[in-house]
Structures are given as C-alpha cells and as structure tokens.
Amino acid sequence: MKRTIALVAALAAALVWAIVAAAPPAARGADAPAAAFSAVRAFADIEALSRTPRPIGSDGHARGVAYLSARLLTLGAEVSEQPVPLDRKTLDRLSKWSGRTETAVTGRNLIGLFPGRDRARPALLLMAHHDSVWGSPGAADDAMGVAAALEIARALRAQGPTERDVILLFTDSEELGLNGAKAFFGDGAPPHPLAAHVGAIVNMEARGAGGRANMFETGPGNGGMMQLYADRVTRPATNSLAVLIYDLMPNYTDYTIAKHKGVPGFNLATLDRAFAYHSPLATPAVVDPGSVQDMGDQALALASALAFAAELPARSDNAAFADLLGRVTIVYPAAAGWGLLLVSAALVGAAWRRRRPAPRAVGGAAVLIAAILLHGALLLTVYNAVSGSGDANYYDRLAALPRLETVAGLLVAALLLLLPLFRRTDPRMVAVGPAMALMWVGLLTGGSIVVVIPLALLAMGAAFFLPADDSEAPLAAIVLLLLAATAVQATQPTAGPLLQWPLLLGALAMAGRAWLPQGAGLALTAICAAAGVGHLLTQAHFIFLGIGAELPAVMIVLLFAALPLLLPLLPERAPRWMPATALAAALAITLWVRLDPIAPSVAVYSQAEGGKKTKG
C-alpha cells in the first residue's frame, strides 16, 4: 500500500511539473513598462498583418510590406528594401499556389537599421519572415515573429542607445524556399552589404499558434551563447537534444542559411495548436497571447544581452543543456557528461555491493525489460498505422497531434500496467502471441514493413530468453540505462541530458533504498521519480510535437529512461481491466483520427506542394 501511495504521489507531482513547464506565461498588457515586452502591444501588429493572406506577389503581400515599412519608420529605423529574385523552380511553385503562370514576380526583403554607439562592432540581427502561404492569413507563421521583432525593437529603444547596431530583417519568400534569407546572406549570389556586419542572430518562427516558444536551434560552437541564454532567460524552454535532432532532420528555417555560414544565434518557434499551420484557420483569434509573450520575453532577454554587451560571447565547444521546470537552464560542457556517468555508476555500484544480487537474475530481468520495450515500440507503431497518420498529409498529422499524443500516453501507461502480466504468465505466450498479432495488424493497416517486421521478430525472439526469476528488474533497468547513456555520451554527447539526468536520479534512489531505512528509501525514490518523470514528460511533449506523429516509437526511449524511477514503485499486481481500458481508449482515439475528415490545411498548401514541409 505504501508503494502505491508513493507511486500516485510521484506521478501526480510529475504531471504538475510537466504542465507547469509546458504552460506559457500570462500576456502582459499595454500598460507594461516601456522597456518590457507586451504581447498586447505586439498583437496590434499581428492583427494588422493577418487581415488577409500575404503570399508573395499578392495584394495582401504588398499591403503587408507597406505596413511594415511605415512601422519601422515610426520606430526610428533607417529603412531599406532588398529585391529577392525568384528562380524558375520557385516561380513554378508559386504558380501552383496561384493557379496562373507566374513569370515576373520579385520578392522584397525589408531591412530596418538602428545605429548603435559603436558602428564597428558586429551587429545584432532580429529576423522573421513577412510572407505567408497561399490562402492562410499566417497570424502565427510568421506574423507572430514579425510582431515580436517590432515590439523588441521598441523595448530596446526604450532602454537607451545600444552598444552595437540592431538590424531588423523581415525576409520574403521563406515559404517558397528561403529565398529572402538566401538573398541577404548570399547563398548562390552576392550577399547584402549588411550581411558581413552581422555578429549574432535571434530568429523567430512558428509551426503552431500556441504553447511554449522553444529555443530549438543554435549556431555552431554554442557553449558561450548557451551560457548567455541560461543567465538571461528566466522562463526557458530548450534542450540540447532538440538542437541535435533539428541538425539531423531535413527541415530548415531562415536561420539555417546563416548558420551554415557560421553566424551564431538562436532560433525560437512555437509548436502547439499546429492545426492552424499553413491553414485558413491561422487567424489572430487562434494565436495564444501567452505564446507571443513567451517568444517576446525570451527573444528580448537575448537581444538585450547581446545589443548592450561590449563583446559578443566567444565561440566555444557545443554545450549540453536543458531547462528544468521551465524556470532554469542547466548548461555544462558536453564532456562533463562523463562525470555524471561516473557518479551514477558509483551509486549503482554502492547499491549492488549492499544487496549483492545474483548476476543471473539481473541478466534475466534485463531480457524481460528489452522484451517489454520492444513490445511497446511495436504497439506504438501499429496503433500509428491504424490511425493512418503515417500515410496522411503532413498537415493532417499536425492537426491530429493532440489526439496522437494522447494515444501514445495511453499506450505507455498500458505497457507499464501490463508488466505484472509479463512477470506472472508463460513468457512465450506473452511475447510471441501479442507480437505476432501486432505484426499482422500493423502490416494490414499500412505499417512500414522495414519497421514492423524487425520489431515483431525481435519481440518474439526475446521469448526464448525470458527468465523465470525477474526479481531484479529495477537494478537491470538502471544497468541498461547506464550502458545506453554511456554509448550516447561517446557518440552524441550533447544528447546526454535526456538519459543521464534520469539515470542520476534513479541511481540516487537505488542507493537510498539499499542504504537508508525502508521508509526513507521509499520517500527518496518517490521524490526522484517525481522530478525525473516530470522532466521526461516535458521532454516527451516537445519531442512528440516535433517528430512523434511520424515516429511514435521514439516515446519508448523516454519510457526506457523512466523505468529505473518507476519500477521500484509499481505494484506487484494490477487489475487487468486497467491496461485493457487504456488500450481500448487508445484504439477509440486512433480510429477517430483515421475516420476524421481531411484538415482544412490540405486545400491551402499541401495539395500544391505535395506535403512539403519547410520548418520543424
């Protein structure tokens, strides 16, 4: 009973942790101090820009350019334009949007220059794109970023003369192929004269109209820049794994062009409310003012630190980092991950020495855990195939994200509740039967053969090694996690925090259970589980928003990291109706996604572009 109480308390605290971390701040009103960011003030620009769509060459586009030119002049900027030539491929894409043959359209970058005290110092560039896709008002993508940049420029002016020049660059034709950024930074053509003057960039983007503004991309050698982020941003939303994943993905934004030229910077974007992405639904009414405030607060903190600094941060080795509870960012050299691993290994070794488990029992439990995780990956893959999201248009998947994320959560919960069944039933039955059934369901519903069959074969093969004694499952889970975290540290050290932080908490809890009185050990385990699982839930939310609709099995990696924290608190037996209910609820939502009508965004962008995605 005490374990059950500890488990419920830990999960409740973890859920509160995740909700608090994922919630944007309250929007500040027009009465906010002049030197502060106000979402209400920024919203006036969002509403003015988003009355009509702004695709390049349209009347709405021309009105947007005129409006922004006037706003920059009002703020006291030296305003100029840069023509953005469109190649034949881009014109063909624009022709698909407009339904007519486009032959002589030229884009227009808008540039606002605010001189600083020392014009020779490298400038700070605030960047966002002012065009939208065809048929979408683009209130989030990217009127939100443009409006935030204008409000940040106003706030910087209110703080006094900056140490260096501040440039506002509103790029054009981002939606057609980053043409404005390429023209400014000289990708395939001579750059704008100001491009060489840029020393740091803050780019603001959107793939959704709500949620936290995630800082998901940095330039190379980000150690110094990330220390600045940690020192100045009071409501952070970032982690080094996101930076690594984005570098490995085929997605791109305007900042990507500058990053490839070695310009340091930060890239922020909102991901929630993705139903409005490239959609006619993307009106100011769906934009969360709290998300605008979050983007503005983070970007203003960075812009203030950079604009008023005597020197920009020196380039240093890439850092490992992540925010905790959305309140503080922990940053350290990626190589320091080896220290976390050594401390974790020492704690696990102390617990092993105290308890002296049988190695055979630990090895057998490790096989059991591998079988559970393989079944979970197969289960998530099959449910995703049943939902049809794997074959759906990219924008339909985005619209279904909240439901797909709920399905993933229910399946992970069901998997944990099924663990006692794995431990009490004939192992061959629980490994071979479900894996074979899931394999056929996945294949018949459109799952990828190269994913479904290997997962099923591995899950079925694990049956021949499942143990009779699995009493050391918590210890086996943390040993496996230690091995995995070591491999990650050796190959991709900036991804280390995802596994190393839960590992450290799990090792501390294990040592506590081995060396402390029973009650104290249980309490320490519950506290560590609340912190570790809460952090992992937050990461799971942001990871799922980024890639989960296409690769839901990635959630098993987070379950793997959580197992050392949860296994010691799980009951020996769970009523079978509990996992059955979770599986049934997940199936109902899955069928809802499959039978749902096509999202409104399809008619706007994806039919013309074949589902091409231009940003993360």
ChimeraX attribute file (.defattr): number of C-alpha atoms within 10 A of each C-alpha:
attribute: neighborCount
match mode: 1-to-1
recipient: residues
	/A:1	7
	/A:2	11
	/A:3	18
	/A:4	13
	/A:5	12
	/A:6	21
	/A:7	25
	/A:8	15
	/A:9	16
	/A:10	26
	/A:11	19
	/A:12	13
	/A:13	19
	/A:14	24
	/A:15	19
	/A:16	15
	/A:17	23
	/A:18	23
	/A:19	16
	/A:20	16
	/A:21	23
	/A:22	22
	/A:23	15
	/A:24	23
	/A:25	18
	/A:26	14
	/A:27	19
	/A:28	18
	/A:29	14
	/A:30	13
	/A:31	10
	/A:32	14
	/A:33	12
	/A:34	14
	/A:35	17
	/A:36	20
	/A:37	31
	/A:38	27
	/A:39	29
	/A:40	20
	/A:41	19
	/A:42	26
	/A:43	22
	/A:44	12
	/A:45	21
	/A:46	27
	/A:47	18
	/A:48	17
	/A:49	29
	/A:50	24
	/A:51	16
	/A:52	22
	/A:53	24
	/A:54	26
	/A:55	27
	/A:56	24
	/A:57	18
	/A:58	16
	/A:59	13
	/A:60	20
	/A:61	22
	/A:62	15
	/A:63	15
	/A:64	22
	/A:65	22
	/A:66	12
	/A:67	14
	/A:68	23
	/A:69	19
	/A:70	14
	/A:71	16
	/A:72	22
	/A:73	13
	/A:74	10
	/A:75	15
	/A:76	16
	/A:77	20
	/A:78	14
	/A:79	18
	/A:80	14
	/A:81	16
	/A:82	16
	/A:83	14
	/A:84	20
	/A:85	18
	/A:86	21
	/A:87	12
	/A:88	11
	/A:89	11
	/A:90	18
	/A:91	19
	/A:92	17
	/A:93	16
	/A:94	27
	/A:95	15
	/A:96	16
	/A:97	21
	/A:98	16
	/A:99	9
	/A:100	10
	/A:101	13
	/A:102	17
	/A:103	13
	/A:104	9
	/A:105	16
	/A:106	15
	/A:107	22
	/A:108	26
	/A:109	23
	/A:110	23
	/A:111	24
	/A:112	26
	/A:113	20
	/A:114	23
	/A:115	18
	/A:116	19
	/A:117	12
	/A:118	13
	/A:119	13
	/A:120	10
	/A:121	17
	/A:122	19
	/A:123	28
	/A:124	26
	/A:125	28
	/A:126	28
	/A:127	25
	/A:128	30
	/A:129	28
	/A:130	32
	/A:131	34
	/A:132	28
	/A:133	25
	/A:134	24
	/A:135	21
	/A:136	25
	/A:137	30
	/A:138	33
	/A:139	36
	/A:140	34
	/A:141	31
	/A:142	30
	/A:143	31
	/A:144	35
	/A:145	31
	/A:146	30
	/A:147	29
	/A:148	32
	/A:149	28
	/A:150	22
	/A:151	25
	/A:152	26
	/A:153	26
	/A:154	19
	/A:155	19
	/A:156	23
	/A:157	16
	/A:158	13
	/A:159	13
	/A:160	11
	/A:161	15
	/A:162	20
	/A:163	20
	/A:164	24
	/A:165	24
	/A:166	27
	/A:167	24
	/A:168	25
	/A:169	25
	/A:170	26
	/A:171	28
	/A:172	32
	/A:173	28
	/A:174	26
	/A:175	26
	/A:176	22
	/A:177	18
	/A:178	22
	/A:179	24
	/A:180	31
	/A:181	28
	/A:182	26
	/A:183	26
	/A:184	25
	/A:185	21
	/A:186	18
	/A:187	17
	/A:188	8
	/A:189	10
	/A:190	12
	/A:191	15
	/A:192	14
	/A:193	10
	/A:194	14
	/A:195	17
	/A:196	14
	/A:197	17
	/A:198	19
	/A:199	20
	/A:200	25
	/A:201	27
	/A:202	25
	/A:203	27
	/A:204	32
	/A:205	28
	/A:206	27
	/A:207	24
	/A:208	30
	/A:209	32
	/A:210	25
	/A:211	25
	/A:212	30
	/A:213	33
	/A:214	24
	/A:215	25
	/A:216	22
	/A:217	27
	/A:218	29
	/A:219	24
	/A:220	18
	/A:221	16
	/A:222	22
	/A:223	24
	/A:224	18
	/A:225	26
	/A:226	26
	/A:227	17
	/A:228	18
	/A:229	23
	/A:230	22
	/A:231	16
	/A:232	19
	/A:233	20
	/A:234	15
	/A:235	23
	/A:236	25
	/A:237	29
	/A:238	26
	/A:239	26
	/A:240	27
	/A:241	23
	/A:242	22
	/A:243	19
	/A:244	17
	/A:245	16
	/A:246	18
	/A:247	15
	/A:248	9
	/A:249	11
	/A:250	11
	/A:251	13
	/A:252	16
	/A:253	22
	/A:254	27
	/A:255	26
	/A:256	21
	/A:257	20
	/A:258	23
	/A:259	17
	/A:260	12
	/A:261	13
	/A:262	14
	/A:263	19
	/A:264	24
	/A:265	24
	/A:266	23
	/A:267	23
	/A:268	24
	/A:269	29
	/A:270	29
	/A:271	23
	/A:272	27
	/A:273	23
	/A:274	26
	/A:275	25
	/A:276	29
	/A:277	27
	/A:278	30
	/A:279	26
	/A:280	22
	/A:281	18
	/A:282	26
	/A:283	21
	/A:284	23
	/A:285	11
	/A:286	16
	/A:287	21
	/A:288	22
	/A:289	25
	/A:290	22
	/A:291	28
	/A:292	33
	/A:293	26
	/A:294	31
	/A:295	32
	/A:296	29
	/A:297	24
	/A:298	23
	/A:299	28
	/A:300	27
	/A:301	19
	/A:302	22
	/A:303	25
	/A:304	18
	/A:305	17
	/A:306	26
	/A:307	24
	/A:308	20
	/A:309	13
	/A:310	13
	/A:311	12
	/A:312	20
	/A:313	18
	/A:314	11
	/A:315	14
	/A:316	14
	/A:317	13
	/A:318	22
	/A:319	25
	/A:320	26
	/A:321	25
	/A:322	26
	/A:323	21
	/A:324	21
	/A:325	21
	/A:326	23
	/A:327	14
	/A:328	18
	/A:329	24
	/A:330	16
	/A:331	22
	/A:332	17
	/A:333	15
	/A:334	21
	/A:335	17
	/A:336	14
	/A:337	23
	/A:338	17
	/A:339	10
	/A:340	18
	/A:341	21
	/A:342	14
	/A:343	15
	/A:344	24
	/A:345	19
	/A:346	15
	/A:347	21
	/A:348	25
	/A:349	17
	/A:350	18
	/A:351	22
	/A:352	16
	/A:353	12
	/A:354	12
	/A:355	13
	/A:356	10
	/A:357	14
	/A:358	11
	/A:359	11
	/A:360	13
	/A:361	18
	/A:362	22
	/A:363	22
	/A:364	21
	/A:365	26
	/A:366	24
	/A:367	21
	/A:368	28
	/A:369	24
	/A:370	19
	/A:371	25
	/A:372	23
	/A:373	21
	/A:374	23
	/A:375	25
	/A:376	25
	/A:377	25
	/A:378	28
	/A:379	28
	/A:380	24
	/A:381	27
	/A:382	27
	/A:383	27
	/A:384	30
	/A:385	24
	/A:386	22
	/A:387	27
	/A:388	20
	/A:389	22
	/A:390	19
	/A:391	15
	/A:392	15
	/A:393	19
	/A:394	19
	/A:395	25
	/A:396	25
	/A:397	24
	/A:398	29
	/A:399	23
	/A:400	22
	/A:401	23
	/A:402	18
	/A:403	17
	/A:404	26
	/A:405	19
	/A:406	15
	/A:407	25
	/A:408	26
	/A:409	19
	/A:410	19
	/A:411	25
	/A:412	24
	/A:413	16
	/A:414	21
	/A:415	22
	/A:416	20
	/A:417	23
	/A:418	20
	/A:419	20
	/A:420	17
	/A:421	18
	/A:422	21
	/A:423	20
	/A:424	13
	/A:425	10
	/A:426	13
	/A:427	21
	/A:428	17
	/A:429	13
	/A:430	21
	/A:431	25
	/A:432	20
	/A:433	14
	/A:434	17
	/A:435	27
	/A:436	16
	/A:437	11
	/A:438	22
	/A:439	24
	/A:440	15
	/A:441	18
	/A:442	26
	/A:443	17
	/A:444	12
	/A:445	15
	/A:446	17
	/A:447	23
	/A:448	15
	/A:449	12
	/A:450	8
	/A:451	16
	/A:452	24
	/A:453	20
	/A:454	14
	/A:455	22
	/A:456	26
	/A:457	15
	/A:458	18
	/A:459	26
	/A:460	22
	/A:461	16
	/A:462	21
	/A:463	19
	/A:464	12
	/A:465	15
	/A:466	24
	/A:467	19
	/A:468	14
	/A:469	15
	/A:470	22
	/A:471	16
	/A:472	20
	/A:473	23
	/A:474	22
	/A:475	25
	/A:476	24
	/A:477	26
	/A:478	27
	/A:479	21
	/A:480	19
	/A:481	22
	/A:482	23
	/A:483	13
	/A:484	17
	/A:485	27
	/A:486	20
	/A:487	13
	/A:488	19
	/A:489	22
	/A:490	13
	/A:491	11
	/A:492	14
	/A:493	24
	/A:494	24
	/A:495	25
	/A:496	28
	/A:497	25
	/A:498	23
	/A:499	22
	/A:500	24
	/A:501	22
	/A:502	28
	/A:503	31
	/A:504	24
	/A:505	25
	/A:506	32
	/A:507	29
	/A:508	23
	/A:509	27
	/A:510	29
	/A:511	25
	/A:512	21
	/A:513	21
	/A:514	18
	/A:515	14
	/A:516	14
	/A:517	10
	/A:518	12
	/A:519	12
	/A:520	13
	/A:521	19
	/A:522	22
	/A:523	18
	/A:524	22
	/A:525	29
	/A:526	26
	/A:527	21
	/A:528	24
	/A:529	31
	/A:530	27
	/A:531	24
	/A:532	25
	/A:533	29
	/A:534	27
	/A:535	25
	/A:536	23
	/A:537	24
	/A:538	23
	/A:539	25
	/A:540	23
	/A:541	19
	/A:542	21
	/A:543	19
	/A:544	20
	/A:545	23
	/A:546	20
	/A:547	15
	/A:548	22
	/A:549	25
	/A:550	19
	/A:551	15
	/A:552	24
	/A:553	21
	/A:554	18
	/A:555	24
	/A:556	21
	/A:557	14
	/A:558	20
	/A:559	22
	/A:560	21
	/A:561	27
	/A:562	26
	/A:563	25
	/A:564	29
	/A:565	33
	/A:566	23
	/A:567	19
	/A:568	23
	/A:569	22
	/A:570	19
	/A:571	15
	/A:572	15
	/A:573	13
	/A:574	15
	/A:575	11
	/A:576	13
	/A:577	10
	/A:578	14
	/A:579	21
	/A:580	14
	/A:581	13
	/A:582	20
	/A:583	20
	/A:584	15
	/A:585	15
	/A:586	22
	/A:587	19
	/A:588	14
	/A:589	17
	/A:590	25
	/A:591	14
	/A:592	14
	/A:593	23
	/A:594	18
	/A:595	11
	/A:596	12
	/A:597	9
	/A:598	15
	/A:599	18
	/A:600	17
	/A:601	25
	/A:602	20
	/A:603	15
	/A:604	18
	/A:605	24
	/A:606	19
	/A:607	14
	/A:608	18
	/A:609	15
	/A:610	11
	/A:611	15
	/A:612	14
	/A:613	16
	/A:614	16
	/A:615	17
	/A:616	19
